[in-house]
Amino acid sequence: MREDVLAGLSLDERVEDHLDGLVQVLDAAWRQMAERLAEAGDDAKISIEVQAEAGRS
């Protein structure tokens, strides 16, 4: 059944491989953000806003 669901989503790689790729992208994004925060220094003003999405509160 899992293969049918993945095929329906046009995902032709194994689940583990697909998730590994997503983990690598997320890890790279976090590392880049950490580097930019370090470059900005302790006096930089930082604001993180989480916007509500449809169906989320």
Backbone atoms as SQL, in Angstrom:
CREATE TABLE atoms (id INTEGER PRIMARY KEY, chain TEXT, resi INTEGER, resn TEXT, atom TEXT, x REAL, y REAL, z REAL);
INSERT INTO atoms VALUES
  (1, 'A', 1, 'MET', 'N', 0.823, -1.195, 0.000),
  (2, 'A', 1, 'MET', 'CA', 0.000, 0.000, 0.000),
  (3, 'A', 1, 'MET', 'C', 0.869, 1.263, 0.000),
  (4, 'A', 2, 'ARG', 'N', 1.945, 1.260, 0.762),
  (5, 'A', 2, 'ARG', 'CA', 2.802, 2.437, 0.851),
  (6, 'A', 2, 'ARG', 'C', 3.334, 2.830, -0.525),
  (7, 'A', 3, 'GLU', 'N', 3.731, 1.830, -1.331),
  (8, 'A', 3, 'GLU', 'CA', 4.238, 2.121, -2.666),
  (9, 'A', 3, 'GLU', 'C', 3.175, 2.788, -3.526),
  (10, 'A', 4, 'ASP', 'N', 1.902, 2.362, -3.374),
  (11, 'A', 4, 'ASP', 'CA', 0.812, 2.968, -4.138),
  (12, 'A', 4, 'ASP', 'C', 0.632, 4.441, -3.763),
  (13, 'A', 5, 'VAL', 'N', 0.728, 4.728, -2.487),
  (14, 'A', 5, 'VAL', 'CA', 0.577, 6.114, -2.027),
  (15, 'A', 5, 'VAL', 'C', 1.710, 6.971, -2.575),
  (16, 'A', 6, 'LEU', 'N', 2.932, 6.468, -2.492),
  (17, 'A', 6, 'LEU', 'CA', 4.070, 7.226, -3.003),
  (18, 'A', 6, 'LEU', 'C', 3.966, 7.435, -4.506),
  (19, 'A', 7, 'ALA', 'N', 3.552, 6.411, -5.225),
  (20, 'A', 7, 'ALA', 'CA', 3.391, 6.546, -6.674),
  (21, 'A', 7, 'ALA', 'C', 2.318, 7.582, -6.989),
  (22, 'A', 8, 'GLY', 'N', 1.248, 7.601, -6.208),
  (23, 'A', 8, 'GLY', 'CA', 0.186, 8.581, -6.406),
  (24, 'A', 8, 'GLY', 'C', 0.659, 10.007, -6.180),
  (25, 'A', 9, 'LEU', 'N', 1.691, 10.167, -5.377),
  (26, 'A', 9, 'LEU', 'CA', 2.270, 11.489, -5.109),
  (27, 'A', 9, 'LEU', 'C', 3.458, 11.782, -6.030),
  (28, 'A', 10, 'SER', 'N', 3.670, 10.910, -6.994),
  (29, 'A', 10, 'SER', 'CA', 4.793, 11.023, -7.943),
  (30, 'A', 10, 'SER', 'C', 6.144, 10.974, -7.232),
  (31, 'A', 11, 'LEU', 'N', 6.216, 10.208, -6.156),
  (32, 'A', 11, 'LEU', 'CA', 7.471, 10.001, -5.439),
  (33, 'A', 11, 'LEU', 'C', 7.969, 8.606, -5.791),
  (34, 'A', 12, 'ASP', 'N', 9.065, 8.543, -6.539),
  (35, 'A', 12, 'ASP', 'CA', 9.522, 7.247, -7.018),
  (36, 'A', 12, 'ASP', 'C', 10.711, 6.683, -6.245),
  (37, 'A', 13, 'GLU', 'N', 11.155, 7.374, -5.200),
  (38, 'A', 13, 'GLU', 'CA', 12.249, 6.841, -4.410),
  (39, 'A', 13, 'GLU', 'C', 11.714, 6.199, -3.131),
  (40, 'A', 14, 'ARG', 'N', 12.566, 5.453, -2.481),
  (41, 'A', 14, 'ARG', 'CA', 12.165, 4.818, -1.225),
  (42, 'A', 14, 'ARG', 'C', 11.850, 5.888, -0.185),
  (43, 'A', 15, 'VAL', 'N', 10.975, 5.556, 0.743),
  (44, 'A', 15, 'VAL', 'CA', 10.574, 6.507, 1.787),
  (45, 'A', 15, 'VAL', 'C', 11.800, 7.012, 2.544),
  (46, 'A', 16, 'GLU', 'N', 12.679, 6.105, 2.925),
  (47, 'A', 16, 'GLU', 'CA', 13.861, 6.482, 3.688),
  (48, 'A', 16, 'GLU', 'C', 14.729, 7.471, 2.917),
  (49, 'A', 17, 'ASP', 'N', 14.892, 7.224, 1.615),
  (50, 'A', 17, 'ASP', 'CA', 15.708, 8.121, 0.796),
  (51, 'A', 17, 'ASP', 'C', 15.050, 9.496, 0.673),
  (52, 'A', 18, 'HIS', 'N', 13.750, 9.502, 0.493),
  (53, 'A', 18, 'HIS', 'CA', 13.018, 10.766, 0.383),
  (54, 'A', 18, 'HIS', 'C', 13.154, 11.574, 1.674),
  (55, 'A', 19, 'LEU', 'N', 12.953, 10.917, 2.809),
  (56, 'A', 19, 'LEU', 'CA', 13.053, 11.612, 4.094),
  (57, 'A', 19, 'LEU', 'C', 14.482, 12.058, 4.379),
  (58, 'A', 20, 'ASP', 'N', 15.465, 11.243, 4.009),
  (59, 'A', 20, 'ASP', 'CA', 16.863, 11.642, 4.193),
  (60, 'A', 20, 'ASP', 'C', 17.161, 12.931, 3.432),
  (61, 'A', 21, 'GLY', 'N', 16.633, 13.037, 2.229),
  (62, 'A', 21, 'GLY', 'CA', 16.835, 14.252, 1.443),
  (63, 'A', 21, 'GLY', 'C', 16.218, 15.465, 2.114),
  (64, 'A', 22, 'LEU', 'N', 15.017, 15.298, 2.658),
  (65, 'A', 22, 'LEU', 'CA', 14.353, 16.405, 3.350),
  (66, 'A', 22, 'LEU', 'C', 15.115, 16.803, 4.611),
  (67, 'A', 23, 'VAL', 'N', 15.632, 15.819, 5.334),
  (68, 'A', 23, 'VAL', 'CA', 16.410, 16.096, 6.544),
  (69, 'A', 23, 'VAL', 'C', 17.662, 16.896, 6.190),
  (70, 'A', 24, 'GLN', 'N', 18.315, 16.548, 5.094),
  (71, 'A', 24, 'GLN', 'CA', 19.519, 17.269, 4.681),
  (72, 'A', 24, 'GLN', 'C', 19.204, 18.725, 4.345),
  (73, 'A', 25, 'VAL', 'N', 18.087, 18.955, 3.657),
  (74, 'A', 25, 'VAL', 'CA', 17.695, 20.324, 3.308),
  (75, 'A', 25, 'VAL', 'C', 17.381, 21.126, 4.569),
  (76, 'A', 26, 'LEU', 'N', 16.636, 20.528, 5.490),
  (77, 'A', 26, 'LEU', 'CA', 16.288, 21.215, 6.733),
  (78, 'A', 26, 'LEU', 'C', 17.535, 21.510, 7.561),
  (79, 'A', 27, 'ASP', 'N', 18.435, 20.543, 7.653),
  (80, 'A', 27, 'ASP', 'CA', 19.670, 20.737, 8.403),
  (81, 'A', 27, 'ASP', 'C', 20.501, 21.872, 7.804),
  (82, 'A', 28, 'ALA', 'N', 20.593, 21.916, 6.490),
  (83, 'A', 28, 'ALA', 'CA', 21.354, 22.982, 5.829),
  (84, 'A', 28, 'ALA', 'C', 20.736, 24.348, 6.109),
  (85, 'A', 29, 'ALA', 'N', 19.408, 24.418, 6.110),
  (86, 'A', 29, 'ALA', 'CA', 18.729, 25.690, 6.382),
  (87, 'A', 29, 'ALA', 'C', 18.998, 26.157, 7.813),
  (88, 'A', 30, 'TRP', 'N', 18.944, 25.240, 8.771),
  (89, 'A', 30, 'TRP', 'CA', 19.214, 25.608, 10.165),
  (90, 'A', 30, 'TRP', 'C', 20.656, 26.059, 10.342),
  (91, 'A', 31, 'ARG', 'N', 21.583, 25.365, 9.692),
  (92, 'A', 31, 'ARG', 'CA', 22.997, 25.742, 9.794),
  (93, 'A', 31, 'ARG', 'C', 23.235, 27.132, 9.195),
  (94, 'A', 32, 'GLN', 'N', 22.591, 27.402, 8.061),
  (95, 'A', 32, 'GLN', 'CA', 22.736, 28.710, 7.436),
  (96, 'A', 32, 'GLN', 'C', 22.177, 29.804, 8.343),
  (97, 'A', 33, 'MET', 'N', 21.029, 29.529, 8.963),
  (98, 'A', 33, 'MET', 'CA', 20.447, 30.513, 9.866),
  (99, 'A', 33, 'MET', 'C', 21.373, 30.756, 11.059),
  (100, 'A', 34, 'ALA', 'N', 21.948, 29.694, 11.610),
  (101, 'A', 34, 'ALA', 'CA', 22.858, 29.843, 12.745),
  (102, 'A', 34, 'ALA', 'C', 24.090, 30.656, 12.356),
  (103, 'A', 35, 'GLU', 'N', 24.617, 30.419, 11.161),
  (104, 'A', 35, 'GLU', 'CA', 25.773, 31.191, 10.696),
  (105, 'A', 35, 'GLU', 'C', 25.426, 32.669, 10.542),
  (106, 'A', 36, 'ARG', 'N', 24.271, 32.938, 9.985),
  (107, 'A', 36, 'ARG', 'CA', 23.858, 34.336, 9.796),
  (108, 'A', 36, 'ARG', 'C', 23.629, 35.034, 11.134),
  (109, 'A', 37, 'LEU', 'N', 23.067, 34.316, 12.089),
  (110, 'A', 37, 'LEU', 'CA', 22.879, 34.905, 13.418),
  (111, 'A', 37, 'LEU', 'C', 24.226, 35.211, 14.061),
  (112, 'A', 38, 'ALA', 'N', 25.187, 34.306, 13.893),
  (113, 'A', 38, 'ALA', 'CA', 26.519, 34.531, 14.452),
  (114, 'A', 38, 'ALA', 'C', 27.185, 35.731, 13.783),
  (115, 'A', 39, 'GLU', 'N', 27.022, 35.863, 12.470),
  (116, 'A', 39, 'GLU', 'CA', 27.598, 37.000, 11.747),
  (117, 'A', 39, 'GLU', 'C', 26.962, 38.320, 12.176),
  (118, 'A', 40, 'ALA', 'N', 25.678, 38.275, 12.506),
  (119, 'A', 40, 'ALA', 'CA', 24.959, 39.497, 12.877),
  (120, 'A', 40, 'ALA', 'C', 25.437, 40.033, 14.221),
  (121, 'A', 41, 'GLY', 'N', 25.924, 39.167, 15.078),
  (122, 'A', 41, 'GLY', 'CA', 26.443, 39.597, 16.370),
  (123, 'A', 41, 'GLY', 'C', 25.363, 39.674, 17.434),
  (124, 'A', 42, 'ASP', 'N', 25.817, 39.893, 18.652),
  (125, 'A', 42, 'ASP', 'CA', 24.915, 39.898, 19.804),
  (126, 'A', 42, 'ASP', 'C', 23.981, 41.099, 19.839),
  (127, 'A', 43, 'ASP', 'N', 24.348, 42.189, 19.188),
  (128, 'A', 43, 'ASP', 'CA', 23.530, 43.396, 19.229),
  (129, 'A', 43, 'ASP', 'C', 22.467, 43.444, 18.131),
  (130, 'A', 44, 'ALA', 'N', 22.440, 42.449, 17.270),
  (131, 'A', 44, 'ALA', 'CA', 21.470, 42.445, 16.164),
  (132, 'A', 44, 'ALA', 'C', 20.059, 42.244, 16.708),
  (133, 'A', 45, 'LYS', 'N', 19.127, 42.960, 16.119),
  (134, 'A', 45, 'LYS', 'CA', 17.726, 42.800, 16.499),
  (135, 'A', 45, 'LYS', 'C', 17.131, 41.690, 15.642),
  (136, 'A', 46, 'ILE', 'N', 16.574, 40.712, 16.310),
  (137, 'A', 46, 'ILE', 'CA', 16.029, 39.554, 15.611),
  (138, 'A', 46, 'ILE', 'C', 14.576, 39.384, 16.002),
  (139, 'A', 47, 'SER', 'N', 13.757, 39.154, 15.014),
  (140, 'A', 47, 'SER', 'CA', 12.337, 38.920, 15.251),
  (141, 'A', 47, 'SER', 'C', 11.921, 37.674, 14.484),
  (142, 'A', 48, 'ILE', 'N', 11.339, 36.729, 15.178),
  (143, 'A', 48, 'ILE', 'CA', 10.841, 35.514, 14.537),
  (144, 'A', 48, 'ILE', 'C', 9.332, 35.507, 14.684),
  (145, 'A', 49, 'GLU', 'N', 8.654, 35.465, 13.564),
  (146, 'A', 49, 'GLU', 'CA', 7.196, 35.467, 13.566),
  (147, 'A', 49, 'GLU', 'C', 6.686, 34.180, 12.933),
  (148, 'A', 50, 'VAL', 'N', 5.764, 33.538, 13.608),
  (149, 'A', 50, 'VAL', 'CA', 5.139, 32.337, 13.072),
  (150, 'A', 50, 'VAL', 'C', 3.753, 32.729, 12.611),
  (151, 'A', 51, 'GLN', 'N', 3.530, 32.589, 11.325),
  (152, 'A', 51, 'GLN', 'CA', 2.242, 32.965, 10.764),
  (153, 'A', 51, 'GLN', 'C', 1.317, 31.756, 10.762),
  (154, 'A', 52, 'ALA', 'N', 0.074, 31.995, 11.141),
  (155, 'A', 52, 'ALA', 'CA', -0.915, 30.919, 11.151),
  (156, 'A', 52, 'ALA', 'C', -1.243, 30.520, 9.720),
  (157, 'A', 53, 'GLU', 'N', -1.354, 29.232, 9.496),
  (158, 'A', 53, 'GLU', 'CA', -1.743, 28.716, 8.191),
  (159, 'A', 53, 'GLU', 'C', -3.194, 28.281, 8.257),
  (160, 'A', 54, 'ALA', 'N', -3.786, 28.105, 7.128),
  (161, 'A', 54, 'ALA', 'CA', -5.173, 27.638, 7.082),
  (162, 'A', 54, 'ALA', 'C', -5.276, 26.308, 7.823),
  (163, 'A', 55, 'GLY', 'N', -6.200, 26.219, 8.723),
  (164, 'A', 55, 'GLY', 'CA', -6.409, 24.986, 9.471),
  (165, 'A', 55, 'GLY', 'C', -5.539, 24.840, 10.698),
  (166, 'A', 56, 'ARG', 'N', -4.655, 25.800, 10.942),
  (167, 'A', 56, 'ARG', 'CA', -3.795, 25.746, 12.125),
  (168, 'A', 56, 'ARG', 'C', -4.133, 26.912, 13.029),
  (169, 'A', 57, 'SER', 'N', -4.007, 26.694, 14.306),
  (170, 'A', 57, 'SER', 'CA', -4.280, 27.785, 15.243),
  (171, 'A', 57, 'SER', 'C', -3.041, 28.156, 16.004);
